[in-house]
Amino acid sequence: MKVFATAIALVTAWCATAVHAGELEVLHFWDVGDDARAVNVLKSTLQRQGHTWKDFAVTADANGFPLFLLRSRVQSGNPPAAAQVKAPVIQQWAREGALANLDATARAGQWDAVLPRVVSDAMKYKGSYVAVPANIHRVNWLWINMRILKRANAQVPVTWDDFFAAAGAMKRAGYIAVTHGGQPWQDFLLFENVVLGVGGPEFYRKAFVALDPGALAGPVMEQALQTFRRIKPYTDVAAMGRNWNVAASRLANGEAGMQFMGDWAKPIFQTAQRRGSLEFACVPAPGTAKSYAYTVDSFALFKVNSPAKTRAQQDFAADLLAPGVQEEFNLVKGSIPVRQGVDLTKFDRCAKQSAAAFEAASRGGTLVPSISMALPPAVEDAMREAVSAYWHDDRITARATMQRLVAAARRP
């Protein structure tokens, strides 16, 4: 009788799980290397709840084709349950009424208390949560191969003059001074760092948040463009079209001295450091020591027509901000937890430095969003095209590029 009762209990539990289980189809861009390892953390967490994760992975820039695919799916009445998109795109979909309401999950998890205000505001539409954040990446990092720096008898740069002195010394010593991938988004990320370092956070906000024409076409922007172009001779001629991780591997394997890249590159350097082939430093990009340019990986959750899928969405959102998941995911991803108060004991010195800098910049008014966090994709893409063209074609003037930036800012 006892065996029979136990069997009934097991069947009942299995049936409850089967009813509870749902499929979560996720549009994301984390399909290779450490990014894929990070997304596997989220998959495993969801699967432990009995749900199924279905990849809708796109190897592409987050704008353009992926957004076209997403729109076609939504318009056909078959949206993915979750999509990795930035804050401006979250707001666009929310205005169209396509996103699910996460307020019940947010209240249960006390999201308003555990998330930085600048992040929670970006996840809301008209006061309600419609998306969930995963992490915080610092964009304004300069990564340095310390062995190359020492061989070149150079110093860790703090200012732009310091940077060009170090780059010149590395080049004379026979190294690629700056490893770079000549894709438009990488050109633009480098430019963001230069603008923040040359103009400071207040100017950066005027130019790339407020879209002030005077800032976009004024003397500070011209100086930033000139500084940006000065970096190019210190990169290698084969950079055109190179993926960011391939560029990072050149620093890791001792071919290049420095790289401007967000901290998603850090796991590559950590792996080389564990092998004993690299000593690296993480420092703020020149002129940005007191500033923090951030981007947040986040998932908008779309309205679905199945209770099981809805439950999978809600469980995914709750799991993503659980302290243990925040720790495990961000340790792999290279970012820092977006949830405040997560124990950073297991995190490396760069992550701890990033967390302290985020807090200090939040208090000091020097926290700025990356351009992808601030501007709609159409404006961002137009600006990116202008800056990348300027980088790759020396015949294009700073004045012409500034005019293109102003025109881009006027896009609807």
NUMAR-249272 format. One record per residue (C-alpha): residue in three letters; x, y, z. Coordinates in steps of 0.25 Angstrom, whole numbers, plus 5000, padded with zeros to 4 digits. Layout:
! residues N
ALAXYZ...
This chain:
! residues 412
MET500050005000LYS501150095003VAL501850064990PHE500550094983ALA500350234990THR501850264987ALA501550234972ILE500350324972ALA501050434978LEU502150424968VAL501150424956THR500450544962ALA501750624963TRP502150584949CYS500750624944ALA500850764952THR502250784945ALA501750744932VAL500650844933HIS501550954938ALA502650934928GLY502651024916GLU503551064904LEU504351194904GLU504851234891VAL505951334892LEU506551424881HIS507951454886PHE509351484880TRP510151394890ASP510551274881VAL512051264882GLY513151254892ASP512951314906ASP511651374902ALA511051234898ARG511651184912ALA510851294919VAL509551274912ASN509651124916VAL509551174930LEU508251224927LYS507751104919SER508151014931THR507451094941LEU506151094933GLN506250954930ARG506350924945GLN504950984946GLY504450884936HIS504350974924THR505050964910TRP505951074905LYS505851084890ASP507051164883PHE506651274873ALA508151314872VAL508551414861THR510051444858ALA509951584855ASP509951724860ALA508751754870ASN508151854860GLY507751834845PHE507451684841PRO507151634855LEU506151744857PHE505551714844LEU505451574847LEU504751604861ARG503751694854SER503351594844ARG503151494855VAL502351584863GLN501451634852SER501151494848GLY500651464861ASN501751374865PRO502751454874PRO503851384882ALA503551384896ALA504851474899ALA505751554891GLN507051614895VAL506951764891LYS507451894897ALA506652004904PRO506152084892VAL505651964885ILE504851924898GLN504152054898GLN503752044883TRP503151904885ALA502451944898ARG501852064891GLU501251964881GLY500651884892ALA501451754889LEU502151734902ALA501651654914ASN501451714928LEU502451674938ASP502051754950ALA501551634958THR502951564957ALA503651694959ARG502851724972ALA503151574977GLY504651604974GLN504651744979TRP505251794966ASP505051934970ALA505951914982VAL507051824976LEU507251894963PRO507952024960ARG506952134957VAL507552164943VAL507352014940SER505951994945ASP505452124938ALA505952064925MET505251934927LYS503952004930TYR502852064921LYS501852154927GLY502352104941SER502151954938TYR503251854936VAL503251794922ALA504751744921VAL505751684930PRO507251724931ALA508351624932ASN509651704935ILE510451834934HIS511651844924ARG512551954925VAL512952004911ASN514052104914TRP515152004917LEU516552004911TRP517151864912ILE518751854912ASN519651744910MET520651784922ARG521851704916ILE521751774903LEU521651904911LYS522851874919ARG523651834907ALA523351964900ASN523752034913ALA522452104913GLN521452154924VAL520052114927PRO519252234920VAL518352324927THR518252444917TRP518152434902ASP519652494901ASP520052374910PHE519252284901PHE519952324888ALA521352324895ALA521052174899ALA520552144885GLY521752204879ALA522652124888MET521951994885LYS522052014870ARG523452044870ALA523751924879GLY523051844867TYR521751814872ILE520351854868ALA519951964877VAL518451954877THR517751824872HIS516451864866GLY515351794858GLY514951884846GLN513451864847PRO512551984848TRP512051954862GLN513451944867ASP513852074860PHE512752134867LEU513052084881LEU514452134880PHE513852264876GLU512952264888ASN514152254897VAL514952364890VAL513752464891LEU513552424906GLY515052444908VAL515252574900GLY513952644904GLY513552584917PRO512152534922GLU511452664921PHE511852684906TYR511552534903ARG510152544909LYS509852674900ALA510352604888PHE509852464889VAL508652474898ALA508052604896LEU508552614881ASP508952754882PRO509352804869GLY510352904875ALA511052784882LEU511052694870ALA511652804860GLY512452884870PRO513952894873VAL513952784884MET513352684874GLU514452724863GLN515552704873ALA514952564877LEU514852524862GLN516352574860THR516752494872PHE515952374867ARG516652374854ARG518052384861ILE517852244866LYS517752184853PRO519252174849TYR519452094862THR518551984857ASP518851884847VAL518451884832ALA517751744833ALA516751794843MET515651814833GLY514451724836ARG515151654848ASN514251604859TRP514451664873ASN514851534879VAL515851514868ALA516451654871ALA516451614886SER517251494883ARG518351574877LEU518551644890ALA518451514898ASN519451434889GLY520551554890GLU520351614877ALA519751744881GLY519851834893MET518451904895GLN517051894892PHE515851984894MET514651884897GLY513551864907ASP513751754918TRP513151644910ALA514551634905LYS515151604919PRO514851454919ILE515851434907PHE516951504914GLN516651424927THR516751294920ALA518151344914GLN518551384928ARG518251254934ARG519051184924GLY520251274928SER520351344914LEU519751484918GLU519851584928PHE518751694926ALA518251814932CYS516851884931VAL516852034932PRO515852134928ALA516052194914PRO516852314914GLY516152434920THR515052354926ALA515552314939LYS514352374947SER513352334936TYR512552204934ALA511952174920TYR511052054922THR510151964914VAL509151864919ASP508851734913SER507351714915PHE506151634910ALA504851684906LEU503751584908PHE502651574897LYS501251544899VAL500951394897ASN499651314895SER500051194904PRO499951194920ALA501151094920LYS501951194912THR501551314921ARG501951234933ALA503251204926GLN503451354924GLN503151394938ASP504151284943PHE505251324934ALA505051474938ALA505051434953ASP506251334951LEU507051444944LEU507151534956ALA507351424966PRO508651454974GLY509251314970VAL508951334955GLN509451474955GLU510751424961GLU510951304952PHE510551374939ASN511351494941LEU512551424945VAL512551354931LYS512051474923GLY513151574928SER512051674933ILE511651714947PRO510351674954VAL509151774951ARG508551734964GLN509151814975GLY509751744987VAL510251614980ASP511451564987LEU512651594978THR513651514986LYS513851414974PHE513951534964ASP515351574959ARG515951714961CYS515451774948ALA513951744952LYS514151794966GLN514751924960SER513551934951ALA512551914962ALA513252024970ALA513352114958PHE511852094955GLU511452134969ALA512452254969ALA511952304955SER510452284960ARG510752374972GLY511652474964GLY510752494952THR511752434942LEU510952314938VAL510652314924PRO509952214915SER510552154903ILE509952204890SER509252074888MET508552094901ALA508252244898LEU507752254884PRO506752184874PRO507452084865ALA507152174853VAL507952284859GLU509052204864ASP509252134851ALA509352264843MET510352314853ARG511152184852GLU511152184837ALA511652334837VAL512752304848SER513252174841ALA513352244828TYR514152344834TRP515052244840HIS515252164827ASP515452284817ASP516452384820ARG515852474810ILE514552494818THR514752624827ALA514352644841ARG513452754837ALA512652664827THR512552554837MET511952654847GLN510952694837ARG510552554836LEU510452534851VAL509452654851ALA508652594840ALA508652464847ALA508052524859ARG506852584852ARG506452444847PRO505052404852
